[in-house]
Amino acid sequence: MHIHGRLLDSHCERCKTGYHVPTQEPVSLRVAPPQCDCGGLIRPSVVWFEDSLPHEEFSFAIRQAQNCDLLLIVGASGAVYPAASLPQLAKDRGAVVIKINPGETDLSDRADLIWRATAASALPSLVDKIRQRAP
């Protein structure tokens, strides 16, 4: 679930039209964001501070957290609510909470298991282990 949006998606701030903005080589200069046909600015489709979480995605995340057996938290700091409440919802219903993050976070004390690694290294390893055990 992408409750904080998708960095590779973009949309117009004004009319909400979705856009595919081609990736470019990194530049050190600041450039103005592209404009939509309606005159609005096109921005990444991610939740910024003071933005609301997308209602449909977050409602789904709450339902899933309340009904899961295992919650895997990957790369989250646990410092920003309401998303940081999801592990406690899962634990309250008896789920096991596993946290993958190279460092200590606000979620560390709520995790049943902590895997100190980056998502880039841990997730492929986890998938490989699951495939090895699959019938």
MODELLER restraints for C-alpha pairs under 7 A, 6 or more apart:
rsr = mdl.restraints
at = mdl.atoms
rsr.add(forms.Gaussian(group=physical.xy_distance, feature=features.Distance(at['CA:1:A'], at['CA:57:A']), mean=6.67, stdev=0.5))
rsr.add(forms.Gaussian(group=physical.xy_distance, feature=features.Distance(at['CA:1:A'], at['CA:61:A']), mean=6.89, stdev=0.5))
rsr.add(forms.Gaussian(group=physical.xy_distance, feature=features.Distance(at['CA:2:A'], at['CA:57:A']), mean=6.99, stdev=0.5))
rsr.add(forms.Gaussian(group=physical.xy_distance, feature=features.Distance(at['CA:3:A'], at['CA:53:A']), mean=6.35, stdev=0.5))
rsr.add(forms.Gaussian(group=physical.xy_distance, feature=features.Distance(at['CA:3:A'], at['CA:54:A']), mean=6.45, stdev=0.5))
rsr.add(forms.Gaussian(group=physical.xy_distance, feature=features.Distance(at['CA:3:A'], at['CA:57:A']), mean=5.56, stdev=0.5))
rsr.add(forms.Gaussian(group=physical.xy_distance, feature=features.Distance(at['CA:3:A'], at['CA:58:A']), mean=5.71, stdev=0.5))
rsr.add(forms.Gaussian(group=physical.xy_distance, feature=features.Distance(at['CA:4:A'], at['CA:46:A']), mean=5.62, stdev=0.5))
rsr.add(forms.Gaussian(group=physical.xy_distance, feature=features.Distance(at['CA:4:A'], at['CA:47:A']), mean=5.06, stdev=0.5))
rsr.add(forms.Gaussian(group=physical.xy_distance, feature=features.Distance(at['CA:4:A'], at['CA:53:A']), mean=6.54, stdev=0.5))
rsr.add(forms.Gaussian(group=physical.xy_distance, feature=features.Distance(at['CA:5:A'], at['CA:45:A']), mean=5.57, stdev=0.5))
rsr.add(forms.Gaussian(group=physical.xy_distance, feature=features.Distance(at['CA:5:A'], at['CA:46:A']), mean=4.08, stdev=0.5))
rsr.add(forms.Gaussian(group=physical.xy_distance, feature=features.Distance(at['CA:5:A'], at['CA:47:A']), mean=5.91, stdev=0.5))
rsr.add(forms.Gaussian(group=physical.xy_distance, feature=features.Distance(at['CA:6:A'], at['CA:45:A']), mean=5.65, stdev=0.5))
rsr.add(forms.Gaussian(group=physical.xy_distance, feature=features.Distance(at['CA:6:A'], at['CA:46:A']), mean=5.51, stdev=0.5))
rsr.add(forms.Gaussian(group=physical.xy_distance, feature=features.Distance(at['CA:7:A'], at['CA:44:A']), mean=5.72, stdev=0.5))
rsr.add(forms.Gaussian(group=physical.xy_distance, feature=features.Distance(at['CA:7:A'], at['CA:45:A']), mean=6.02, stdev=0.5))
rsr.add(forms.Gaussian(group=physical.xy_distance, feature=features.Distance(at['CA:7:A'], at['CA:46:A']), mean=5.81, stdev=0.5))
rsr.add(forms.Gaussian(group=physical.xy_distance, feature=features.Distance(at['CA:8:A'], at['CA:44:A']), mean=6.92, stdev=0.5))
rsr.add(forms.Gaussian(group=physical.xy_distance, feature=features.Distance(at['CA:9:A'], at['CA:19:A']), mean=6.85, stdev=0.5))
rsr.add(forms.Gaussian(group=physical.xy_distance, feature=features.Distance(at['CA:9:A'], at['CA:20:A']), mean=6.29, stdev=0.5))
rsr.add(forms.Gaussian(group=physical.xy_distance, feature=features.Distance(at['CA:9:A'], at['CA:44:A']), mean=5.89, stdev=0.5))
rsr.add(forms.Gaussian(group=physical.xy_distance, feature=features.Distance(at['CA:9:A'], at['CA:45:A']), mean=5.29, stdev=0.5))
rsr.add(forms.Gaussian(group=physical.xy_distance, feature=features.Distance(at['CA:10:A'], at['CA:18:A']), mean=5.86, stdev=0.5))
rsr.add(forms.Gaussian(group=physical.xy_distance, feature=features.Distance(at['CA:10:A'], at['CA:19:A']), mean=5.08, stdev=0.5))
rsr.add(forms.Gaussian(group=physical.xy_distance, feature=features.Distance(at['CA:10:A'], at['CA:20:A']), mean=6.17, stdev=0.5))
rsr.add(forms.Gaussian(group=physical.xy_distance, feature=features.Distance(at['CA:10:A'], at['CA:21:A']), mean=6.72, stdev=0.5))
rsr.add(forms.Gaussian(group=physical.xy_distance, feature=features.Distance(at['CA:10:A'], at['CA:42:A']), mean=6.42, stdev=0.5))
rsr.add(forms.Gaussian(group=physical.xy_distance, feature=features.Distance(at['CA:10:A'], at['CA:43:A']), mean=5.39, stdev=0.5))
rsr.add(forms.Gaussian(group=physical.xy_distance, feature=features.Distance(at['CA:10:A'], at['CA:44:A']), mean=4.21, stdev=0.5))
rsr.add(forms.Gaussian(group=physical.xy_distance, feature=features.Distance(at['CA:10:A'], at['CA:45:A']), mean=4.68, stdev=0.5))
rsr.add(forms.Gaussian(group=physical.xy_distance, feature=features.Distance(at['CA:11:A'], at['CA:17:A']), mean=5.37, stdev=0.5))
rsr.add(forms.Gaussian(group=physical.xy_distance, feature=features.Distance(at['CA:11:A'], at['CA:18:A']), mean=4.24, stdev=0.5))
rsr.add(forms.Gaussian(group=physical.xy_distance, feature=features.Distance(at['CA:11:A'], at['CA:19:A']), mean=5.31, stdev=0.5))
rsr.add(forms.Gaussian(group=physical.xy_distance, feature=features.Distance(at['CA:11:A'], at['CA:42:A']), mean=5.31, stdev=0.5))
rsr.add(forms.Gaussian(group=physical.xy_distance, feature=features.Distance(at['CA:11:A'], at['CA:43:A']), mean=5.67, stdev=0.5))
rsr.add(forms.Gaussian(group=physical.xy_distance, feature=features.Distance(at['CA:11:A'], at['CA:44:A']), mean=6.47, stdev=0.5))
rsr.add(forms.Gaussian(group=physical.xy_distance, feature=features.Distance(at['CA:11:A'], at['CA:45:A']), mean=5.99, stdev=0.5))
rsr.add(forms.Gaussian(group=physical.xy_distance, feature=features.Distance(at['CA:12:A'], at['CA:18:A']), mean=6.63, stdev=0.5))
rsr.add(forms.Gaussian(group=physical.xy_distance, feature=features.Distance(at['CA:12:A'], at['CA:36:A']), mean=6.13, stdev=0.5))
rsr.add(forms.Gaussian(group=physical.xy_distance, feature=features.Distance(at['CA:12:A'], at['CA:40:A']), mean=5.82, stdev=0.5))
rsr.add(forms.Gaussian(group=physical.xy_distance, feature=features.Distance(at['CA:12:A'], at['CA:41:A']), mean=5.54, stdev=0.5))
rsr.add(forms.Gaussian(group=physical.xy_distance, feature=features.Distance(at['CA:12:A'], at['CA:42:A']), mean=4.29, stdev=0.5))
rsr.add(forms.Gaussian(group=physical.xy_distance, feature=features.Distance(at['CA:12:A'], at['CA:43:A']), mean=6.31, stdev=0.5))
rsr.add(forms.Gaussian(group=physical.xy_distance, feature=features.Distance(at['CA:13:A'], at['CA:40:A']), mean=5.90, stdev=0.5))
rsr.add(forms.Gaussian(group=physical.xy_distance, feature=features.Distance(at['CA:13:A'], at['CA:41:A']), mean=5.75, stdev=0.5))
rsr.add(forms.Gaussian(group=physical.xy_distance, feature=features.Distance(at['CA:13:A'], at['CA:42:A']), mean=6.13, stdev=0.5))
rsr.add(forms.Gaussian(group=physical.xy_distance, feature=features.Distance(at['CA:13:A'], at['CA:43:A']), mean=6.71, stdev=0.5))
rsr.add(forms.Gaussian(group=physical.xy_distance, feature=features.Distance(at['CA:14:A'], at['CA:40:A']), mean=5.06, stdev=0.5))
rsr.add(forms.Gaussian(group=physical.xy_distance, feature=features.Distance(at['CA:33:A'], at['CA:41:A']), mean=6.29, stdev=0.5))
rsr.add(forms.Gaussian(group=physical.xy_distance, feature=features.Distance(at['CA:33:A'], at['CA:42:A']), mean=6.24, stdev=0.5))
rsr.add(forms.Gaussian(group=physical.xy_distance, feature=features.Distance(at['CA:33:A'], at['CA:43:A']), mean=6.99, stdev=0.5))
rsr.add(forms.Gaussian(group=physical.xy_distance, feature=features.Distance(at['CA:34:A'], at['CA:41:A']), mean=6.05, stdev=0.5))
rsr.add(forms.Gaussian(group=physical.xy_distance, feature=features.Distance(at['CA:34:A'], at['CA:42:A']), mean=5.53, stdev=0.5))
rsr.add(forms.Gaussian(group=physical.xy_distance, feature=features.Distance(at['CA:35:A'], at['CA:41:A']), mean=4.59, stdev=0.5))
rsr.add(forms.Gaussian(group=physical.xy_distance, feature=features.Distance(at['CA:35:A'], at['CA:42:A']), mean=5.59, stdev=0.5))
rsr.add(forms.Gaussian(group=physical.xy_distance, feature=features.Distance(at['CA:36:A'], at['CA:42:A']), mean=6.15, stdev=0.5))
rsr.add(forms.Gaussian(group=physical.xy_distance, feature=features.Distance(at['CA:47:A'], at['CA:53:A']), mean=6.49, stdev=0.5))
rsr.add(forms.Gaussian(group=physical.xy_distance, feature=features.Distance(at['CA:62:A'], at['CA:86:A']), mean=6.52, stdev=0.5))
rsr.add(forms.Gaussian(group=physical.xy_distance, feature=features.Distance(at['CA:65:A'], at['CA:86:A']), mean=6.01, stdev=0.5))
rsr.add(forms.Gaussian(group=physical.xy_distance, feature=features.Distance(at['CA:65:A'], at['CA:89:A']), mean=5.99, stdev=0.5))
rsr.add(forms.Gaussian(group=physical.xy_distance, feature=features.Distance(at['CA:65:A'], at['CA:90:A']), mean=4.73, stdev=0.5))
rsr.add(forms.Gaussian(group=physical.xy_distance, feature=features.Distance(at['CA:66:A'], at['CA:89:A']), mean=5.69, stdev=0.5))
rsr.add(forms.Gaussian(group=physical.xy_distance, feature=features.Distance(at['CA:66:A'], at['CA:90:A']), mean=5.15, stdev=0.5))
rsr.add(forms.Gaussian(group=physical.xy_distance, feature=features.Distance(at['CA:66:A'], at['CA:93:A']), mean=6.12, stdev=0.5))
rsr.add(forms.Gaussian(group=physical.xy_distance, feature=features.Distance(at['CA:68:A'], at['CA:90:A']), mean=6.65, stdev=0.5))
rsr.add(forms.Gaussian(group=physical.xy_distance, feature=features.Distance(at['CA:68:A'], at['CA:95:A']), mean=6.13, stdev=0.5))
rsr.add(forms.Gaussian(group=physical.xy_distance, feature=features.Distance(at['CA:69:A'], at['CA:95:A']), mean=4.40, stdev=0.5))
rsr.add(forms.Gaussian(group=physical.xy_distance, feature=features.Distance(at['CA:69:A'], at['CA:96:A']), mean=6.27, stdev=0.5))
rsr.add(forms.Gaussian(group=physical.xy_distance, feature=features.Distance(at['CA:70:A'], at['CA:95:A']), mean=5.11, stdev=0.5))
rsr.add(forms.Gaussian(group=physical.xy_distance, feature=features.Distance(at['CA:70:A'], at['CA:96:A']), mean=4.75, stdev=0.5))
rsr.add(forms.Gaussian(group=physical.xy_distance, feature=features.Distance(at['CA:70:A'], at['CA:97:A']), mean=5.89, stdev=0.5))
rsr.add(forms.Gaussian(group=physical.xy_distance, feature=features.Distance(at['CA:71:A'], at['CA:87:A']), mean=6.99, stdev=0.5))
rsr.add(forms.Gaussian(group=physical.xy_distance, feature=features.Distance(at['CA:71:A'], at['CA:90:A']), mean=6.87, stdev=0.5))
rsr.add(forms.Gaussian(group=physical.xy_distance, feature=features.Distance(at['CA:71:A'], at['CA:95:A']), mean=6.76, stdev=0.5))
rsr.add(forms.Gaussian(group=physical.xy_distance, feature=features.Distance(at['CA:71:A'], at['CA:96:A']), mean=6.22, stdev=0.5))
rsr.add(forms.Gaussian(group=physical.xy_distance, feature=features.Distance(at['CA:71:A'], at['CA:97:A']), mean=4.81, stdev=0.5))
rsr.add(forms.Gaussian(group=physical.xy_distance, feature=features.Distance(at['CA:71:A'], at['CA:98:A']), mean=6.21, stdev=0.5))
rsr.add(forms.Gaussian(group=physical.xy_distance, feature=features.Distance(at['CA:72:A'], at['CA:97:A']), mean=6.06, stdev=0.5))
rsr.add(forms.Gaussian(group=physical.xy_distance, feature=features.Distance(at['CA:72:A'], at['CA:98:A']), mean=4.93, stdev=0.5))
rsr.add(forms.Gaussian(group=physical.xy_distance, feature=features.Distance(at['CA:72:A'], at['CA:99:A']), mean=5.99, stdev=0.5))
rsr.add(forms.Gaussian(group=physical.xy_distance, feature=features.Distance(at['CA:73:A'], at['CA:98:A']), mean=6.10, stdev=0.5))
rsr.add(forms.Gaussian(group=physical.xy_distance, feature=features.Distance(at['CA:73:A'], at['CA:99:A']), mean=4.68, stdev=0.5))
rsr.add(forms.Gaussian(group=physical.xy_distance, feature=features.Distance(at['CA:73:A'], at['CA:100:A']), mean=6.05, stdev=0.5))
rsr.add(forms.Gaussian(group=physical.xy_distance, feature=features.Distance(at['CA:74:A'], at['CA:99:A']), mean=6.07, stdev=0.5))
rsr.add(forms.Gaussian(group=physical.xy_distance, feature=features.Distance(at['CA:74:A'], at['CA:100:A']), mean=4.82, stdev=0.5))
rsr.add(forms.Gaussian(group=physical.xy_distance, feature=features.Distance(at['CA:74:A'], at['CA:101:A']), mean=6.33, stdev=0.5))
rsr.add(forms.Gaussian(group=physical.xy_distance, feature=features.Distance(at['CA:74:A'], at['CA:119:A']), mean=6.34, stdev=0.5))
rsr.add(forms.Gaussian(group=physical.xy_distance, feature=features.Distance(at['CA:75:A'], at['CA:100:A']), mean=6.12, stdev=0.5))
rsr.add(forms.Gaussian(group=physical.xy_distance, feature=features.Distance(at['CA:75:A'], at['CA:101:A']), mean=5.06, stdev=0.5))
rsr.add(forms.Gaussian(group=physical.xy_distance, feature=features.Distance(at['CA:75:A'], at['CA:119:A']), mean=6.47, stdev=0.5))
rsr.add(forms.Gaussian(group=physical.xy_distance, feature=features.Distance(at['CA:77:A'], at['CA:105:A']), mean=5.23, stdev=0.5))
rsr.add(forms.Gaussian(group=physical.xy_distance, feature=features.Distance(at['CA:77:A'], at['CA:106:A']), mean=6.11, stdev=0.5))
rsr.add(forms.Gaussian(group=physical.xy_distance, feature=features.Distance(at['CA:77:A'], at['CA:107:A']), mean=6.81, stdev=0.5))
rsr.add(forms.Gaussian(group=physical.xy_distance, feature=features.Distance(at['CA:78:A'], at['CA:84:A']), mean=4.66, stdev=0.5))
rsr.add(forms.Gaussian(group=physical.xy_distance, feature=features.Distance(at['CA:78:A'], at['CA:105:A']), mean=6.46, stdev=0.5))
rsr.add(forms.Gaussian(group=physical.xy_distance, feature=features.Distance(at['CA:78:A'], at['CA:106:A']), mean=4.98, stdev=0.5))
rsr.add(forms.Gaussian(group=physical.xy_distance, feature=features.Distance(at['CA:78:A'], at['CA:107:A']), mean=5.12, stdev=0.5))
rsr.add(forms.Gaussian(group=physical.xy_distance, feature=features.Distance(at['CA:79:A'], at['CA:106:A']), mean=5.88, stdev=0.5))
rsr.add(forms.Gaussian(group=physical.xy_distance, feature=features.Distance(at['CA:87:A'], at['CA:97:A']), mean=6.65, stdev=0.5))
rsr.add(forms.Gaussian(group=physical.xy_distance, feature=features.Distance(at['CA:91:A'], at['CA:97:A']), mean=6.91, stdev=0.5))
rsr.add(forms.Gaussian(group=physical.xy_distance, feature=features.Distance(at['CA:96:A'], at['CA:112:A']), mean=6.13, stdev=0.5))
rsr.add(forms.Gaussian(group=physical.xy_distance, feature=features.Distance(at['CA:97:A'], at['CA:111:A']), mean=4.96, stdev=0.5))
rsr.add(forms.Gaussian(group=physical.xy_distance, feature=features.Distance(at['CA:97:A'], at['CA:112:A']), mean=5.27, stdev=0.5))
rsr.add(forms.Gaussian(group=physical.xy_distance, feature=features.Distance(at['CA:97:A'], at['CA:113:A']), mean=6.67, stdev=0.5))
rsr.add(forms.Gaussian(group=physical.xy_distance, feature=features.Distance(at['CA:98:A'], at['CA:111:A']), mean=5.51, stdev=0.5))
rsr.add(forms.Gaussian(group=physical.xy_distance, feature=features.Distance(at['CA:98:A'], at['CA:112:A']), mean=5.88, stdev=0.5))
rsr.add(forms.Gaussian(group=physical.xy_distance, feature=features.Distance(at['CA:98:A'], at['CA:113:A']), mean=4.79, stdev=0.5))
rsr.add(forms.Gaussian(group=physical.xy_distance, feature=features.Distance(at['CA:98:A'], at['CA:114:A']), mean=5.85, stdev=0.5))
rsr.add(forms.Gaussian(group=physical.xy_distance, feature=features.Distance(at['CA:99:A'], at['CA:111:A']), mean=5.96, stdev=0.5))
rsr.add(forms.Gaussian(group=physical.xy_distance, feature=features.Distance(at['CA:99:A'], at['CA:113:A']), mean=6.36, stdev=0.5))
rsr.add(forms.Gaussian(group=physical.xy_distance, feature=features.Distance(at['CA:99:A'], at['CA:114:A']), mean=4.89, stdev=0.5))
rsr.add(forms.Gaussian(group=physical.xy_distance, feature=features.Distance(at['CA:99:A'], at['CA:115:A']), mean=6.12, stdev=0.5))
rsr.add(forms.Gaussian(group=physical.xy_distance, feature=features.Distance(at['CA:100:A'], at['CA:114:A']), mean=6.11, stdev=0.5))
rsr.add(forms.Gaussian(group=physical.xy_distance, feature=features.Distance(at['CA:100:A'], at['CA:115:A']), mean=4.82, stdev=0.5))
rsr.add(forms.Gaussian(group=physical.xy_distance, feature=features.Distance(at['CA:100:A'], at['CA:116:A']), mean=5.98, stdev=0.5))
rsr.add(forms.Gaussian(group=physical.xy_distance, feature=features.Distance(at['CA:100:A'], at['CA:117:A']), mean=6.16, stdev=0.5))
rsr.add(forms.Gaussian(group=physical.xy_distance, feature=features.Distance(at['CA:100:A'], at['CA:118:A']), mean=6.94, stdev=0.5))
rsr.add(forms.Gaussian(group=physical.xy_distance, feature=features.Distance(at['CA:100:A'], at['CA:119:A']), mean=6.75, stdev=0.5))
rsr.add(forms.Gaussian(group=physical.xy_distance, feature=features.Distance(at['CA:101:A'], at['CA:115:A']), mean=6.50, stdev=0.5))
rsr.add(forms.Gaussian(group=physical.xy_distance, feature=features.Distance(at['CA:101:A'], at['CA:116:A']), mean=5.19, stdev=0.5))
rsr.add(forms.Gaussian(group=physical.xy_distance, feature=features.Distance(at['CA:101:A'], at['CA:117:A']), mean=5.31, stdev=0.5))
rsr.add(forms.Gaussian(group=physical.xy_distance, feature=features.Distance(at['CA:101:A'], at['CA:118:A']), mean=5.62, stdev=0.5))
rsr.add(forms.Gaussian(group=physical.xy_distance, feature=features.Distance(at['CA:102:A'], at['CA:116:A']), mean=4.24, stdev=0.5))
rsr.add(forms.Gaussian(group=physical.xy_distance, feature=features.Distance(at['CA:102:A'], at['CA:117:A']), mean=4.32, stdev=0.5))
rsr.add(forms.Gaussian(group=physical.xy_distance, feature=features.Distance(at['CA:102:A'], at['CA:118:A']), mean=5.46, stdev=0.5))
rsr.add(forms.Gaussian(group=physical.xy_distance, feature=features.Distance(at['CA:103:A'], at['CA:116:A']), mean=6.43, stdev=0.5))
